[in-house]
């Protein structure tokens, strides 16, 4: 009796799109230190059953500069994410998976510790903006915001795929989704 084993492959690829906001008075920039493409390769039944976690898959540097204008007092930032252009699914060649298959988590890498930075834990990918980090310099004595620079203020991003819900039974395919990460300055006047 011939028995054959069929290899099943399931791969995800995440492309990051980084957005920084500038305005007349202040400057905000995100820098990818590393980890712009995150591949998940499901090669075993255990991967399908339990999912895959990639710790510190992306390191992002944050630059935030306050020009001390009275009209807008910079106090901190929100770092948030969503699927690029509100893409509704993780798209494959033969089918799609729900966005909630992917979870994202942010933590301090350098210079942005708690409690000033409120890290929100694992968050599911969605079409709406979801905060990963809310940072406030506390106490802020306007106009004395201490500027942040990318070399000394970094956040590490970890990813999970198929951990919250098993991928057993998912069609063998190559799936991809793009994730937007946005830096939004906060404070009075924003």
Backbone as CSV, one residue per row, in Angstrom:
resi,resn,N_x,N_y,N_z,CA_x,CA_y,CA_z,C_x,C_y,C_z
1,UNK,0.838,-1.173,0.000,0.000,0.000,0.000,0.883,1.236,0.000
2,UNK,0.685,2.081,-0.975,1.436,3.325,-1.068,0.745,4.421,-0.270
3,UNK,1.516,5.030,0.583,1.004,6.184,1.316,1.863,7.378,0.944
4,UNK,1.222,8.438,0.644,1.983,9.648,0.334,1.618,10.731,1.344
5,UNK,2.568,11.562,1.606,2.353,12.692,2.495,2.390,13.943,1.651
6,UNK,1.346,14.710,1.737,1.271,15.951,0.987,1.795,17.089,1.849
7,UNK,2.744,17.808,1.330,3.269,18.969,2.056,2.272,20.113,1.935
8,UNK,2.021,20.722,3.060,1.115,21.853,3.070,1.912,23.076,3.475
9,UNK,1.850,24.093,2.673,2.569,25.320,2.995,1.600,26.463,3.238
10,UNK,1.914,27.232,4.227,1.131,28.423,4.512,2.123,29.496,4.876
11,UNK,2.185,30.528,4.087,3.135,31.605,4.333,2.406,32.929,4.389
12,UNK,2.842,33.766,5.287,2.327,35.122,5.374,3.494,36.051,5.156
13,UNK,3.211,37.169,4.574,4.240,38.172,4.401,3.637,39.499,4.797
14,UNK,4.272,40.200,5.704,3.785,41.492,6.147,4.730,42.559,5.628
15,UNK,4.187,43.545,4.964,4.962,44.687,4.505,4.565,45.873,5.375
16,UNK,5.524,46.592,5.899,5.218,47.738,6.746,5.279,49.029,5.952
17,UNK,4.318,49.870,6.193,4.298,51.209,5.629,4.323,52.162,6.806
18,UNK,5.350,52.975,6.906,5.527,53.859,8.055,5.120,55.273,7.671
19,UNK,4.313,55.887,8.537,3.834,57.237,8.287,4.212,58.120,9.467
20,UNK,4.807,59.254,9.210,5.056,60.258,10.244,4.303,61.525,9.854
21,UNK,3.834,62.232,10.838,3.061,63.438,10.545,3.894,64.674,10.842
22,UNK,3.856,65.618,9.933,4.491,66.907,10.191,3.408,67.974,10.115
23,UNK,3.637,69.043,10.799,2.752,70.184,10.723,3.596,71.432,10.776
24,UNK,2.956,72.564,10.729,3.688,73.830,10.668,4.635,73.995,11.856
25,UNK,4.259,73.510,13.030,5.021,73.798,14.234,5.905,72.658,14.726
26,UNK,5.563,71.457,14.418,6.278,70.320,14.983,6.684,69.335,13.903
27,UNK,7.553,68.408,14.286,8.090,67.430,13.342,8.037,66.045,13.972
28,UNK,7.494,65.070,13.250,7.425,63.689,13.722,7.888,62.767,12.604
29,UNK,8.735,61.790,12.958,9.247,60.867,11.945,9.445,59.489,12.557
30,UNK,9.104,58.464,11.805,9.387,57.079,12.176,10.497,56.565,11.280
31,UNK,11.426,55.822,11.867,12.515,55.218,11.100,12.516,53.722,11.359
32,UNK,12.492,52.927,10.290,12.612,51.484,10.470,14.088,51.163,10.635
33,UNK,14.457,50.689,11.818,15.840,50.285,12.073,16.070,48.936,11.386
34,UNK,15.149,48.004,11.579,15.132,46.754,10.811,13.759,46.104,10.915
35,UNK,13.501,45.177,10.002,12.269,44.406,10.043,11.127,44.998,9.250
36,UNK,11.362,45.386,8.016,10.294,45.919,7.177,9.425,44.847,6.548
37,UNK,9.944,43.650,6.388,9.197,42.515,5.841,9.243,41.395,6.870
38,UNK,8.069,40.882,7.233,7.981,39.845,8.262,7.366,38.595,7.641
39,UNK,8.163,37.561,7.357,7.594,36.327,6.811,7.236,35.329,7.922
40,UNK,6.066,34.729,7.815,5.666,33.611,8.670,5.643,32.373,7.784
41,UNK,6.442,31.376,8.107,6.461,30.137,7.336,5.951,29.006,8.214
42,UNK,4.779,28.489,7.879,4.160,27.395,8.609,4.612,26.086,7.972
43,UNK,5.490,25.356,8.676,6.084,24.154,8.095,5.687,22.880,8.817
44,UNK,5.089,23.011,10.005,4.726,21.820,10.779,3.269,21.920,11.224
45,UNK,2.705,20.789,11.579,1.351,20.761,12.124,1.293,21.592,13.401
46,UNK,2.367,21.564,14.186,2.424,22.352,15.420,2.306,23.852,15.113
47,UNK,2.938,24.303,14.022,2.805,25.703,13.607,1.351,26.049,13.290
48,UNK,0.675,25.156,12.548,-0.724,25.385,12.213,-1.594,25.414,13.458
49,UNK,-1.321,24.507,14.361,-2.141,24.346,15.563,-1.929,25.480,16.574
50,UNK,-0.667,25.850,16.806,-0.340,26.808,17.862,0.062,28.193,17.356
51,UNK,0.275,28.338,16.067,0.673,29.613,15.509,2.163,29.876,15.664
52,UNK,2.575,31.043,15.210,3.981,31.447,15.246,4.067,32.846,15.834
53,UNK,5.042,33.056,16.714,5.323,34.391,17.263,6.718,34.805,16.805
54,UNK,6.828,36.035,16.346,8.117,36.607,15.974,8.368,37.775,16.918
55,UNK,9.248,37.546,17.890,9.600,38.593,18.847,10.550,39.584,18.202
56,UNK,10.326,40.845,18.494,11.195,41.915,18.011,11.409,41.829,16.499
57,UNK,10.333,41.597,15.768,10.414,41.498,14.315,10.756,42.810,13.637
58,UNK,10.351,43.903,14.274,10.608,45.242,13.731,11.071,46.141,14.863
59,UNK,12.083,46.937,14.595,12.512,47.982,15.530,12.275,49.319,14.833
60,UNK,11.541,50.204,15.520,11.195,51.509,14.960,11.798,52.601,15.829
61,UNK,12.503,53.544,15.197,13.016,54.719,15.890,12.020,55.862,15.771
62,UNK,11.877,56.627,16.848,10.911,57.731,16.869,11.637,59.052,17.044
63,UNK,11.358,59.978,16.128,11.852,61.347,16.230,10.642,62.254,16.374
64,UNK,10.661,63.093,17.420,9.553,64.003,17.679,10.141,65.300,18.207
65,UNK,9.928,66.398,17.477,10.543,67.679,17.803,9.457,68.732,17.969
66,UNK,9.519,69.452,19.081,8.580,70.540,19.364,9.275,71.866,19.094
67,UNK,8.636,72.713,18.311,9.227,74.019,18.016,8.779,75.088,19.009
68,UNK,8.071,74.678,20.061,7.657,75.568,21.154,6.738,76.701,20.719
69,UNK,5.866,76.436,19.773,4.861,77.416,19.358,3.698,77.384,20.346
70,UNK,3.149,78.526,20.650,2.066,78.640,21.624,0.809,77.912,21.147
71,UNK,0.542,77.901,19.852,-0.689,77.327,19.311,-0.799,75.819,19.476
72,UNK,0.316,75.126,19.591,0.294,73.662,19.693,1.366,73.216,20.680
73,UNK,0.921,72.710,21.808,1.842,72.256,22.843,2.013,70.748,22.734
74,UNK,3.184,70.320,22.366,3.477,68.906,22.206,3.703,68.264,23.567
75,UNK,2.996,67.154,23.826,3.153,66.426,25.085,3.582,64.988,24.878
76,UNK,3.350,64.439,23.696,3.688,63.036,23.469,3.222,62.572,22.109
77,UNK,2.899,61.277,22.033,2.452,60.700,20.772,1.613,59.460,21.013
78,UNK,0.865,59.082,19.986,0.218,57.776,19.893,0.866,57.058,18.720
79,UNK,1.196,55.799,18.909,1.681,54.949,17.820,0.577,53.944,17.562
80,UNK,0.063,53.951,16.333,-1.077,53.100,16.020,-0.859,52.367,14.709
81,UNK,-1.710,51.366,14.460,-1.556,50.565,13.246,-2.920,50.113,12.732
82,UNK,-2.921,49.665,11.479,-4.092,49.073,10.830,-3.616,48.400,9.549
83,UNK,-4.535,47.717,8.875,-4.189,47.170,7.565,-4.066,48.332,6.588
84,UNK,-3.109,48.235,5.674,-2.836,49.317,4.725,-4.075,49.616,3.894
85,UNK,-4.424,50.883,3.813,-5.607,51.337,3.077,-6.868,50.593,3.499
86,UNK,-6.903,50.180,4.769,-8.058,49.472,5.330,-8.394,48.205,4.538
87,UNK,-7.356,47.487,4.091,-7.543,46.200,3.412,-8.367,45.295,4.318
88,UNK,-9.410,44.671,3.796,-10.396,43.958,4.609,-9.977,42.557,5.043
89,UNK,-9.045,41.931,4.331,-8.656,40.546,4.617,-7.170,40.352,4.403
90,UNK,-6.670,39.245,4.901,-5.336,38.785,4.534,-5.542,37.989,3.252
91,UNK,-4.986,38.475,2.173,-5.325,37.940,0.860,-4.386,36.831,0.417
92,UNK,-4.987,35.769,-0.102,-4.252,34.663,-0.685,-4.644,34.497,-2.138
93,UNK,-3.993,33.590,-2.812,-4.296,33.335,-4.214,-5.660,32.674,-4.375
94,UNK,-5.965,31.727,-3.469,-7.196,30.949,-3.580,-8.243,31.291,-2.536
95,UNK,-7.952,32.232,-1.679,-8.905,32.581,-0.624,-8.311,33.630,0.293
96,UNK,-9.073,33.984,1.299,-8.650,35.004,2.250,-8.775,34.499,3.674
97,UNK,-8.087,35.178,4.568,-8.196,34.910,6.000,-8.579,36.212,6.693
98,UNK,-9.218,36.116,7.858,-9.570,37.347,8.570,-8.326,38.070,9.092
99,UNK,-8.420,39.405,9.166,-7.304,40.202,9.675,-6.925,39.814,11.094
100,UNK,-7.891,39.371,11.890,-7.634,39.022,13.286,-6.704,37.818,13.438
101,UNK,-6.306,37.209,12.330,-5.313,36.127,12.357,-3.962,36.667,12.825
102,UNK,-3.724,37.968,12.610,-2.471,38.626,12.985,-2.694,39.484,14.230
103,UNK,-1.798,39.339,15.217,-1.772,40.234,16.375,-0.407,40.905,16.425
104,UNK,-0.413,42.146,16.900,0.805,42.963,16.958,0.949,43.498,18.376
105,UNK,2.195,43.568,18.851,2.475,44.070,20.192,3.702,44.958,20.167
106,UNK,3.639,46.077,20.870,4.770,46.998,20.965,5.315,46.993,22.386
107,UNK,6.641,47.159,22.501,7.320,47.283,23.792,8.513,48.217,23.641
108,UNK,8.999,48.690,24.772,10.161,49.567,24.785,11.405,48.821,24.316
109,UNK,12.151,49.440,23.441,13.467,48.929,23.070,14.536,49.794,23.731
110,UNK,14.436,51.115,23.535,15.362,52.075,24.147,14.599,53.371,24.418
111,UNK,14.712,53.913,25.624,14.318,55.284,25.923,12.847,55.603,26.064
112,UNK,11.944,54.629,25.973,10.506,54.893,26.092,9.863,53.919,27.086
113,UNK,10.323,53.938,28.339,9.799,52.979,29.323,8.428,53.389,29.858
114,UNK,7.735,52.413,30.463,6.521,52.707,31.220,6.972,53.441,32.484
115,UNK,6.209,54.268,33.129,4.796,54.536,32.880,4.547,55.652,31.871
116,UNK,5.592,56.380,31.442,5.373,57.437,30.443,4.790,56.860,29.155
117,UNK,5.233,55.677,28.803,4.700,54.985,27.630,3.738,53.905,28.113
118,UNK,2.499,53.989,27.650,1.477,53.018,27.995,1.356,52.026,26.837
119,UNK,1.966,50.848,27.020,1.950,49.811,25.984,0.657,49.012,26.113
120,UNK,-0.064,48.845,25.012,-1.409,48.278,25.012,-1.459,46.756,24.914
121,UNK,-0.318,46.074,24.818,-0.324,44.612,24.707,-0.677,44.153,23.304
122,UNK,-0.984,42.867,23.179,-1.337,42.305,21.875,-2.639,42.901,21.369
123,UNK,-2.618,43.351,20.128,-3.787,43.931,19.480,-3.977,43.260,18.125
124,UNK,-5.218,42.923,17.808,-5.514,42.286,16.523,-5.508,43.306,15.393
125,UNK,-5.008,42.884,14.259,-5.022,43.707,13.059,-6.463,43.936,12.632
126,UNK,-6.785,45.160,12.235,-8.134,45.479,11.767,-8.051,46.587,10.722
127,UNK,-9.194,46.963,10.196,-9.257,48.048,9.218,-9.258,49.413,9.896
128,UNK,-9.521,49.455,11.190,-9.531,50.703,11.957,-8.197,50.903,12.652
129,UNK,-7.865,52.155,12.944,-6.635,52.445,13.666,-6.738,51.910,15.089
130,UNK,-5.688,51.218,15.541,-5.613,50.645,16.889,-4.311,51.133,17.520
131,UNK,-4.402,51.697,18.721,-3.206,52.181,19.412,-2.375,51.019,19.943
132,UNK,-1.069,51.102,19.702,-0.093,50.176,20.273,0.581,50.792,21.489
133,UNK,0.826,52.107,21.426,1.516,52.842,22.483,0.900,54.227,22.595
134,UNK,0.720,54.688,23.836,0.358,56.081,24.107,1.452,56.618,25.021
135,UNK,2.194,57.604,24.538,3.334,58.151,25.276,3.056,59.597,25.656
136,UNK,3.295,59.934,26.926,3.178,61.305,27.396,4.345,61.594,28.318
137,UNK,5.049,62.699,28.055,6.091,63.120,28.993,5.377,63.705,30.197
138,UNK,5.624,63.125,31.346,4.888,63.514,32.535,5.846,63.837,33.661
139,UNK,5.850,64.979,34.276,4.964,66.081,33.900,5.573,66.904,32.773
140,UNK,4.729,67.442,31.935,5.169,68.347,30.877,4.971,69.764,31.384
141,UNK,6.003,70.549,31.307,5.923,71.967,31.689,6.094,72.794,30.433
142,UNK,4.998,73.049,29.703,5.132,73.745,28.418,5.926,75.021,28.565
143,UNK,6.783,75.351,27.643,6.996,74.651,26.378,8.227,73.750,26.399
144,UNK,8.474,73.059,27.502,9.716,72.302,27.671,9.589,70.823,27.349
145,UNK,9.037,70.481,26.206,8.998,69.091,25.770,10.417,68.662,25.437
146,UNK,10.851,67.532,25.989,12.175,66.994,25.653,12.055,66.233,24.340
147,UNK,12.686,66.754,23.301,12.602,66.153,21.980,13.097,64.706,22.012
148,UNK,12.530,63.900,21.130,12.911,62.497,20.994,13.705,62.335,19.704
149,UNK,14.733,61.487,19.727,15.481,61.194,18.503,15.509,59.688,18.286
150,UNK,15.517,59.285,17.025,15.376,57.886,16.632,16.456,56.983,17.214
151,UNK,17.670,57.495,17.439,18.764,56.653,17.932,18.589,56.284,19.407
152,UNK,17.887,57.121,20.167,17.744,56.901,21.610,16.314,56.641,22.060
153,UNK,15.377,56.573,21.106,13.962,56.349,21.427,13.403,55.353,20.401
154,UNK,13.360,54.090,20.828,12.967,53.026,19.899,11.928,52.101,20.520
155,UNK,11.073,51.593,19.650,10.038,50.633,20.041,10.249,49.365,19.241
156,UNK,10.120,48.218,19.927,10.208,46.929,19.240,8.796,46.388,19.040
157,UNK,8.548,45.872,17.859,7.244,45.338,17.482,7.373,43.827,17.318
158,UNK,6.479,43.089,17.997,6.409,41.632,17.873,5.100,41.263,17.181
159,UNK,5.102,40.121,16.506,3.960,39.694,15.713,3.581,38.261,16.073
160,UNK,2.281,37.993,16.056,1.774,36.635,16.190,0.836,36.363,15.026
161,UNK,0.906,35.136,14.528,0.018,34.721,13.456,-0.519,33.335,13.795
162,UNK,-1.829,33.222,13.872,-2.448,31.934,14.159,-2.361,31.508,15.611
163,UNK,-1.954,32.374,16.502,-1.853,32.023,17.921,-3.219,32.148,18.591
164,UNK,-3.931,33.234,18.333,-5.243,33.458,18.943,-6.276,32.464,18.410
165,UNK,-6.126,32.035,17.183,-7.019,31.031,16.601,-6.200,30.127,15.685
166,UNK,-6.415,28.843,15.819,-5.667,27.849,15.053,-5.902,28.011,13.556
167,UNK,-4.880,27.722,12.783,-5.000,27.764,11.324,-5.205,26.369,10.723
168,UNK,-5.435,25.371,11.583,-5.745,24.039,11.062,-6.980,24.132,10.181
169,UNK,-6.895,23.583,9.000,-8.001,23.636,8.061,-7.923,24.799,7.088
170,UNK,-6.993,25.723,7.300,-6.840,26.833,6.353,-6.260,26.312,5.051
171,UNK,-6.680,26.892,3.951,-6.195,26.464,2.637,-4.703,26.747,2.513
172,UNK,-3.992,25.803,1.918,-2.576,25.984,1.651,-2.423,27.075,0.599
173,UNK,-1.661,28.113,0.933,-1.574,29.257,0.030,-0.455,30.170,0.495
174,UNK,-0.209,31.208,-0.264,0.697,32.285,0.106,-0.180,33.492,0.368
175,UNK,-0.217,33.947,1.609,-1.062,35.065,2.015,-0.193,36.276,2.290
176,UNK,-0.747,37.451,2.053,0.010,38.651,2.381,-0.936,39.760,2.839
177,UNK,-0.385,40.629,3.663,-1.113,41.802,4.127,-0.084,42.887,4.417
178,UNK,-0.441,44.119,4.120,0.410,45.254,4.452,-0.148,45.926,5.699
179,UNK,0.751,46.351,6.579,0.367,47.012,7.813,0.915,48.429,7.805
180,UNK,0.052,49.384,8.116,0.462,50.778,8.285,0.726,51.019,9.763
181,UNK,1.806,51.707,10.067,2.085,52.163,11.417,2.225,53.674,11.343
182,UNK,1.496,54.373,12.218,1.424,55.822,12.159,1.802,56.429,13.514
183,UNK,2.568,57.494,13.467,2.963,58.265,14.643,2.130,59.542,14.663
184,UNK,1.349,59.751,15.735,0.452,60.895,15.841,0.858,61.728,17.050
185,UNK,1.359,62.967,16.860,1.690,63.826,17.996,0.434,64.143,18.819
186,UNK,0.597,64.280,20.149,-0.527,64.588,21.028,-0.209,65.765,21.933
187,UNK,-1.239,66.403,22.410,-1.139,67.545,23.312,-2.148,68.602,22.919
188,UNK,-2.287,69.658,23.735,-3.232,70.740,23.398,-2.908,71.370,22.051
189,UNK,-3.929,71.531,21.237,-3.756,72.129,19.911,-3.604,71.093,18.818
190,UNK,-3.616,69.803,19.156,-3.505,68.749,18.126,-4.849,68.128,17.867
